Amino acid sequence: MFVVNVPIGIAVAIFGRRLLDESREPDGSRLPDPVGTVVVTVALVLLALAIVQSGAWGWSSTRTVGALLVAVVLLGAFAGRCATVPNSVLPLDLFSERGFRWANLGQLLYGTGFTIMFFGNVQFLREVWGYSPVWTGLAMAPGPLVVFLLAPWFGRLAGRIGQRPILIPGGGISAAAALFLLSRVDSAPAYLAVWLPFTLVSGVGVSMVLPLLTSAAVAGLPADRFATGSAVNAALRNLGQTLGVAIFVALAGRTTAGELLAHHRIAWWLVAAAGVAVSATSWRLPRVGATTRAVERDRHLILLRPTASRPSPIAPGEPATTRIRRVRQGVSS
């Protein structure tokens, strides 16, 4: 299955250099802290290991508790190192921006629930309803198709009204889809009556949430921090995927055929909870009106300053990112 990524990667490497615009951060020349990279990698591996093996080891076993404790200690050490080294893996100062903080929390929670749903649904169709691999793929296809069709439209809408008014109901729709499935699904296959409505509605929710969380995370950042902010958001999304797989394996990895449906129901409750969680975190995102007023206030402050202390709006040949930083420094001085 993973072989399909090889031709895609080759195509991106060939055409990406020609089609994508390059952007660089002025202070981003150093590689991320290698010690911090190792520490956080080991911590996350131990965390996933403890969750996956909890069924075999037991939650109260020495191995599970020990792995969790070491993971927590290493994560604490990682956070402390990020606060002290200049080239940290995770720039903590970005989280002082409200939109970045709440959008990334939503990304982590929703990414976990989405992965539980996607990974778990494949297992459900195969092991509970007895679908073949081909029919499982066809049964899953309408959801991604809905995302493919609607996500660009919601992206353009967010450009006009902001991400918040879309993310809040989007999380609710995702939760409603999971609750619908919980109320109707049984061990007997019912594709048209149950699965198709679920996957279509779920696709609408995903198209309203998953693509917009990234843009919401970086919307309030300076232009010269977009790359770092996007990388942090992608890392948290991948962490959510790791946790989602680990949680589902812990729920359904060691169950008998008769217990599978009950364990899938627990997984769908977690999916519904992730939808509610992203609506709650999105409620804390800045409103577009408030952000616009803040930008206009800063612009007004610049215009009111005496000419001698006001930074020149444009310097010939000056990069845009440098100009933005110089103007911000003028506002804060």
C-alpha positions in Angstrom: 0.0 0.0 0.0 2.8 2.4 0.9 4.5 1.9 -2.5 2.0 4.3 -4.0 3.9 7.1 -2.2 7.0 6.5 -4.3 5.7 7.8 -7.7 4.0 10.6 -5.9 7.2 11.6 -4.2 9.1 11.5 -7.4 6.5 13.6 -9.2 6.6 16.2 -6.4 10.4 16.4 -6.5 10.4 17.0 -10.2 7.5 19.4 -10.6 7.8 21.1 -7.2 11.0 22.9 -8.0 9.3 24.4 -11.1 5.9 25.2 -9.8 6.3 26.1 -6.1 7.5 29.5 -4.9 10.4 29.4 -2.5 10.2 31.2 0.8 12.9 31.5 3.5 12.9 32.8 7.0 15.7 35.3 7.7 16.6 33.6 11.0 15.9 30.0 10.0 19.3 29.0 8.7 20.3 26.7 11.6 19.0 23.1 11.7 16.6 22.2 14.5 18.1 21.1 17.8 19.3 17.5 17.3 19.1 16.7 21.1 15.6 17.9 21.3 14.7 15.9 18.2 16.0 12.7 19.8 14.3 13.4 23.1 10.8 14.1 21.7 11.1 11.1 19.3 11.9 8.7 22.1 9.1 10.2 24.3 6.4 9.8 21.6 7.6 6.3 20.7 7.3 5.3 24.4 3.8 7.0 24.6 2.5 5.1 21.6 4.1 1.9 22.8 2.4 2.1 26.2 -1.0 2.8 24.6 -0.7 0.0 22.0 0.6 -2.6 24.5 -1.8 -1.7 27.3 -4.1 -4.5 26.3 -1.4 -7.1 26.5 0.5 -5.7 29.4 -2.4 -4.2 31.4 -2.7 -0.5 32.3 -1.4 -1.1 35.8 1.6 -3.2 34.8 5.1 -2.0 35.5 6.0 -1.9 31.8 2.9 0.3 30.9 3.3 2.7 33.8 7.0 2.9 33.4 6.8 3.7 29.7 4.2 6.4 30.4 6.2 7.9 33.2 9.4 8.0 31.1 7.4 9.5 28.2 6.1 12.3 30.5 9.5 13.0 31.9 11.0 13.2 28.5 8.3 15.5 27.2 8.9 17.8 30.1 12.6 17.8 29.4 11.8 18.5 25.7 9.7 21.5 26.7 12.4 22.8 29.0 15.0 22.5 26.2 12.8 24.2 23.7 12.6 27.2 26.1 16.4 27.5 26.4 18.0 26.7 23.0 17.9 29.2 20.1 17.2 26.6 17.4 14.5 24.6 19.2 12.5 22.0 17.5 9.2 23.5 18.8 9.3 27.4 19.0 7.3 28.0 22.1 6.9 31.7 21.5 4.5 30.9 18.6 2.0 29.6 21.1 1.6 33.1 22.6 -0.5 33.9 19.5 -4.1 33.0 20.4 -5.2 31.6 17.1 -2.0 29.5 16.7 -2.5 28.0 20.2 -6.1 27.0 19.9 -6.0 25.9 16.2 -3.1 23.6 16.9 -4.9 22.1 19.9 -7.9 21.5 17.7 -5.6 20.0 15.1 -4.2 17.5 17.6 -7.6 16.5 19.0 -9.4 16.3 15.6 -6.4 14.6 13.9 -6.6 11.9 16.6 -10.3 11.4 16.2 -10.1 11.5 12.4 -7.4 8.8 12.3 -9.5 6.6 14.7 -12.4 7.0 12.4 -10.6 6.4 9.1 -8.4 3.5 10.3 -11.2 2.0 12.4 -13.8 2.2 9.7 -11.7 0.1 7.3 -11.3 -2.5 10.0 -15.1 -2.4 10.7 -16.1 -3.0 7.1 -13.6 -5.8 6.7 -14.0 -7.6 10.0 -17.6 -6.9 11.1 -19.5 -6.5 7.8 -17.2 -8.9 6.0 -16.5 -6.7 3.0 -13.6 -7.6 0.6 -10.7 -5.2 0.3 -12.1 -3.9 -3.0 -15.6 -3.3 -1.6 -14.2 -1.7 1.5 -12.4 0.8 -0.7 -15.5 1.5 -2.7 -17.6 1.9 0.4 -15.1 4.4 1.8 -14.8 6.4 -1.4 -17.8 8.8 -1.1 -16.4 10.5 2.0 -13.0 11.5 0.4 -14.9 12.5 -2.8 -17.0 14.9 -0.8 -13.9 16.4 0.8 -12.3 16.7 -2.6 -15.3 18.6 -4.0 -16.1 20.8 -1.0 -12.8 21.6 0.7 -11.7 24.2 -1.9 -15.0 25.9 -1.7 -14.8 26.1 2.1 -11.3 27.4 1.8 -12.4 30.3 -0.5 -15.3 31.0 1.9 -12.9 31.2 4.8 -10.9 33.8 2.9 -14.0 36.0 3.1 -15.5 35.3 6.5 -12.6 33.6 8.4 -12.1 30.0 9.6 -14.0 30.3 12.9 -17.6 30.4 11.5 -16.8 27.3 9.5 -14.8 25.3 12.0 -17.4 25.6 14.8 -20.3 24.0 12.8 -17.8 21.7 11.0 -16.9 20.0 14.3 -20.6 19.6 15.2 -21.3 18.0 11.8 -18.4 15.5 12.3 -19.8 14.7 15.8 -23.3 14.3 14.5 -22.2 11.9 11.8 -20.5 9.7 14.4 -23.6 9.8 16.6 -25.8 8.8 13.6 -23.6 5.8 13.0 -23.7 4.8 16.7 -27.5 5.0 16.7 -28.0 2.9 13.5 -25.1 0.6 12.9 -25.3 -3.1 13.6 -23.4 -6.3 12.7 -25.7 -6.7 9.7 -24.5 -4.7 6.6 -26.7 -1.8 5.7 -24.7 0.3 3.2 -27.5 2.5 1.7 -29.4 3.1 4.9 -26.5 3.6 7.3 -23.0 3.7 5.8 -23.6 5.9 2.8 -25.4 8.7 4.8 -22.7 8.5 7.4 -19.8 8.8 5.1 -21.4 11.7 3.1 -22.1 13.7 6.2 -18.8 12.9 7.7 -17.1 14.1 4.5 -18.8 17.4 4.8 -17.5 17.8 8.4 -14.0 16.8 7.4 -14.0 19.3 4.5 -15.0 22.1 6.9 -12.4 21.2 9.5 -9.3 19.5 8.5 -8.0 21.9 5.8 -9.0 25.0 7.7 -7.2 24.2 10.9 -3.8 24.8 9.2 -4.8 28.2 7.8 -6.4 29.2 11.1 -3.1 28.3 12.9 -0.9 30.6 10.8 -3.4 33.3 10.1 -2.2 35.5 13.0 1.5 34.9 12.6 4.0 37.3 11.0 4.7 36.5 7.4 8.3 35.4 8.2 7.0 32.7 10.6 4.5 31.1 8.2 6.9 28.2 7.4 7.7 27.4 11.0 4.0 27.7 12.0 2.9 25.4 9.2 5.6 22.9 10.2 4.5 22.8 13.8 0.9 22.4 12.7 1.9 19.5 10.4 3.9 17.8 13.2 0.9 18.0 15.6 -1.4 16.6 12.9 1.0 13.7 12.4 1.2 13.2 16.2 -2.6 13.0 16.2 -2.4 10.3 13.6 0.1 8.3 15.6 -2.1 8.6 18.7 -5.2 7.7 16.7 -3.7 4.5 15.4 -2.3 3.6 18.8 -5.7 4.2 20.6 -7.6 2.2 18.1 -5.2 -0.7 18.2 -5.5 -0.6 22.0 -9.3 -0.7 21.7 -9.7 -3.4 19.1 -6.3 -5.0 18.6 -6.9 -8.0 20.9 -10.7 -8.6 20.8 -12.7 -11.6 19.7 -15.1 -11.5 16.8 -18.1 -11.1 19.1 -16.5 -8.0 20.9 -15.5 -6.1 17.8 -18.7 -4.1 17.3 -18.7 -3.0 21.0 -15.1 -1.8 20.7 -15.9 0.0 17.4 -18.7 1.8 19.2 -16.2 3.1 21.8 -14.0 4.3 18.9 -16.9 6.2 17.4 -17.7 7.8 20.7 -14.1 9.1 20.6 -14.7 10.4 17.1 -17.8 12.3 18.2 -15.8 13.7 21.2 -13.1 14.9 18.8 -15.7 16.7 16.8 -17.1 18.5 19.9 -13.5 19.3 21.0 -12.7 21.0 17.7 -15.8 23.1 17.9 -14.9 24.1 21.5 -11.3 25.0 20.5 -12.5 26.9 17.4 -14.8 29.0 19.6 -11.6 30.4 21.2 -10.2 31.5 17.8 -10.0 35.3 17.2 -13.0 36.7 15.3 -12.2 38.2 11.9 -13.6 41.5 13.0 -11.3 41.7 16.1 -8.3 40.8 14.0 -9.1 43.4 11.4 -9.5 46.1 14.0 -6.1 45.2 15.6 -4.4 45.5 12.2 -6.1 48.8 11.5 -5.1 50.1 15.0 -1.5 49.2 14.4 -1.6 50.9 11.0 -3.2 54.0 12.6 -0.4 54.2 15.3 2.2 54.1 12.5 0.5 57.0 10.7 0.3 59.1 13.9 4.0 58.9 14.7 6.3 61.9 13.8 8.1 61.5 10.5 11.5 61.2 12.1 10.6 58.2 14.2 8.3 56.5 11.7 9.9 53.7 9.7 9.9 54.2 6.0 7.1 52.2 4.5 9.1 50.9 1.6 12.9 50.7 1.0 14.1 50.0 -2.5 15.1 46.3 -2.9 14.0 45.4 0.7 12.5 42.0 1.1 8.8 41.9 2.2 9.5 39.9 5.3 12.2 42.4 6.5 9.8 45.3 5.8 7.0 43.7 7.9 9.4 43.1 10.8 10.7 46.7 10.6 7.2 48.1 10.6 6.2 46.0 13.6 9.3 47.1 15.5 8.3 50.7 14.8 4.8 50.1 16.2 6.2 48.5 19.4 8.9 51.2 20.0 
